[in-house]
Amino acid sequence: MANGQANYDYIVIGAGAAGSIVAGEAAAAGFAVLLLDMGLGTDPGERDVWDPTRWYEVLGNNGYEIGWRSTQQANLNHRIINLLQSRGLGGCQLHNAMVYVRGGRSTYDHWANALGCSGWDYQTLRSCFETVEATVGIIDGAGDDFTRSFFDAAGRLGLPFNPDYNSGGTEYGAVPFQFTIEDDAGSLRRTTSHEKYVRARAAARLTVEPGCFVHRIVPGASPSVEYRDRFGNVQTLVANRDVVLSAGAIGTPAILLRSGIGAADALRRAGVTPVHDLPGVGGNFYDDLGVGILVVPTRRLPIQPYGYIAAGAFASSSGTDPGPNPAYAAVDIEVQLSTNELAGAPPLPKPLPDMPYMIIGASALHLKSRGSVTIGSGDPYLPPIIDPNWLSDPADIDHCLAALALTIDIANDPGLVSEWGWTPPQNQANPLFPIFPVEVSAAWIKATGLTVQHYVGSCAMGTGAQAVVDPATMKVIGLDGIRVIDASAAPTPVTGNTAGVSMVVGARGAQLLLAS
């Protein structure tokens, strides 16, 4: 084992949406920073990653995927679900569908007012969002014949047109999506916080080390990190100031637990010596559940230049408009549409023939069920035990049924059926392979519900007994030298896709780190 004396003020673990911002901002402020990531770098000219229409290709590339899997999900027909998470400089921003959502102002006000996260209200975060958006680059999706007809259909279903779900007072309604995509000399190109905060700046005091797998960290006034580098050598490096964990809502708690930081009794059962008894580590893990259906248009859809079609919707499982200033979690369904006319899209399952199709999908947001990330031993090369625990709260099935019903209502809209030539799904049911539900049913949800990769919450900031992170500093409660700055610190889910919350946690966390 090689040992390195402190040459760095901060060691940041994870070069994803949040960690790249923390590392870039700390280096820009004059600190010496080491940024470690388990993945490798990505060539700026690599077509599959940077062409927004090829995101399915990245999802299917095992070189970019960590390969995590859930435990058997008792309420999803005991299925084991692939929990996609990208490894590489850029993290999940390398393979996501690039939809950009701030996450709802009521979300952050709830954190501040109800959960003890002072300084995390929406008004305080607004400037962080605006800076991130200006730096990373966000575009508004362009409309076409299909988006126009979708907005007409949404209006018939009682969903008003909402031109700006991020800056307006509410997300509710039918929306033109915004994307983490930039116009690069007339061509659309995926953009990530790593590209803009790290690669574009090329800060002299920032060192990036890809291909590094972190074993554990040791807290203290001069904390250290033990990791295997890309050459296979085990290194131990000391930070003059802090180690910052930005490895995501699965990776961050797993590293803490391997380091002896977590519920002491559970650590002992896993064969790990407790260093700091903190029962909330790995608890409160959350992921939205995706439901939906397929339709097969007979008229060719307009060419889609993005990961998802540029039109979608935010709705409420209550079926009523929550008004211009919705309460926390009142907007709790997100509709997104995609087609298989993108490179790498999965074909229809047999015995169905290959043909164009559209997925009308809905994410059931703000579910009540919570899961966990645990470890079975201290061996860093054994994967963590990940249990999203979907539908464990009885209220969630009705919520998911409402989300599924909305997708079926969209598919049944007479204007869409007429204009795009698809048959309403209840008349397409195939008893041998029922990919089209004949009714809104819990059985369909349990058979087809999937992750939407909106992982948050497993090292929640706050003030309660299960809190892990001090919201004023982002330090692990009761410890010196370790901070958590990523989506694992979000105490609740947000209203929508999670790249936005990951980046704002990175931006706000960097402010708090530099202020202290």
Residue, then its C-alpha position, 0 to 999 in steps of 0.5 A: m500500500a502506498n501512502g501519500q502525505a497531504n498534497y490536497d486541501y480537498i479530495v472529492i469522490g465522484a465526478g458526476a453532476a454534483g462532485s464536478i461542481v464542488a471540485g471545480e468551484a473549490a479549485a477556482a477559489g485557489f484550493a488544491v483539489l483531487l477529484l476521484d472517479m471510478g469511471l474513465g474519461t470520455d472523448p469529447g468527440e465520442r458520438d454515442v455520448w454527446d449526440p442527444t439522439r444516441w442516449y439509448e446507445v450509452l444506456g446499453n453500453n456496459g462500459y459506462e454502467i456500474g451494474w447495480r441491481s435491486t433486491q427482489q421487489a416483493n411488490l413488483n412480482h419479486r422482480i430484480i430491477n437493474l438500477l442503471q447508474s453511469r460511471g465515467l467523468g460526468g456520472c449519470q449525465l453521460h447516459n440520462a435523457m437530458v430533461y432538466v427540471r429544477g424540482g419544484r419550489s415547494t420542494y425546497d421550501h418544504w426542506a427549509n420550513a418543515l425539515g430543518c434545512s435552513g438555507w435550502d429554501y427556493q429563494t436562496l437556491r434560485s441564484c444557484f440554479e441560475t448560475v448552474e443553468a448559465t454555466v452548463g447550458i440549457i435549451d428549450g425543446a423546439g415544437d413540431d406537429f406532434t408537440r402541438s397535437f399533444f398540447d391540444a390533447a392535454g388541454r382536453l384532459g384539463l392540463p393547461f399549457n405551462p410555458d416555463y415549469n422551471s421559472g414559473g410558480t408551478e410545474y403543473g400542466a402540459v410543458p415544453f421540456q428543457f434539456t441539458i443540451e447546447d447548440d454547438a455550431g448548429s449541432l445539438r450536443r449533450t452537456t454536463s457539469h463535468e464538461k463545464y466546471v472541470r474540463a472547460r476550466a482546466a484549473a491548475r490546482l485541480t487534479v482528476e484521477p479516473g479509474c479509481f475505486v474508493h475502499r473507505i475513508v478515515p475521518g478526522a482533522s486530516p481525513s484520508v481516503e483509501y482507494r485502488d487507482r487505475f493501475g491496480n495499486v492501493q493508495t492512501l491519501v490525506a486531505n488537508r481539509d476535507v473529504v467530500l463524498s459525491a458518489g451518488a445516492i447509492g455509492t455515497p452511503a456504501i462508502l460511509l458504511r464500509s468506513g464504519i459510519g452508520a448504524a453500529d449494530a448493523l455494521r457489526r453484523a456485516g463484520v465492520t468495526p463501527v467508527h461512528d454510530l449514525p443510524g440514518v446512513g443508507g436509510n430513506f433511499y428513494d426512487d420514483l416508479g415508472v409506469g406506462i404503455l406503448v402505442v404504435p402510430t401508423r403515421r411517422l412522427p417528426i424526427q426527434p432531436y432530443g432524448y425525449i420528445a420535447a412535450g410532456a406534462f406535470a399532473s396531480s394524482s388527485g386529479t385536480d389543479p393544485g393552483p398557482n402555488p401548489a403545496y409540497a408534493a401536490v404535483d406528483i406525476e410527470v409524463q414523458l414520451s419517447t420513440n424507438e426511432l432513436a439509435g439503440a432503442p430496444p425492439l418490441p418484445k417477441p412475438l410482436p414484429d419490429m415497428p415504430y412505437m411510442i412509449i407514453g410513460a409516467s413517473a409516479l413522484h413523491l411516493k411514500s415508500r422508502g428503501s435502503v442501501t446496506i452492505g453485507s460485508g466490509d469487502p469493497y468489491l461486493p456490491p451494496i444491497i439496494d432495496p428501493n422497497w417500491l409500493s411498500d406503503p399502501a397509498d402508493i398503489d393508488h398513486c401509481l394507478a392514477a399515473l397509469a390512468l393518465t397515460i391511457d387517457i393520453a393514448n385514448d385521446p380522439g385527436l391523437v388517435s385520429e391524427w397519428g393513426w394509433t388504435p386506442p390501447q384497450n383494443q390492442a390487448n394481446p392475451l398472449f403478450p399483453i403489452f397494452p393494458v385493457e384496464v388500469s390495473a395494479a397487476w400491470i404496474k406490478a408486472t411492468g413498473l421500473t426504476v426511473q433512476h431518480y435516486v435520492g435521500s440515503c444520507a439525508m440532511g436535516t436535524g432529526a434522529q435519522a439525519v446524516v448531514d448538517p444542512a449548514t455545512m454539509k458535514v457528516i453529523g458528529l464527524d470532522g473532515i467528511r462532507v456529503i454533497d450530492a443527491s443522497a443529501a436530499p431529504t425528500p424526492v423532488t418534483g421531477n428528474t434529478a439532474g437538476v437537484s444534483m447540480v444545485v446541491g453541488a452548487r449550494g454545497a460548494q458555497l457552504l464548503l468555501a464559506s466554512 
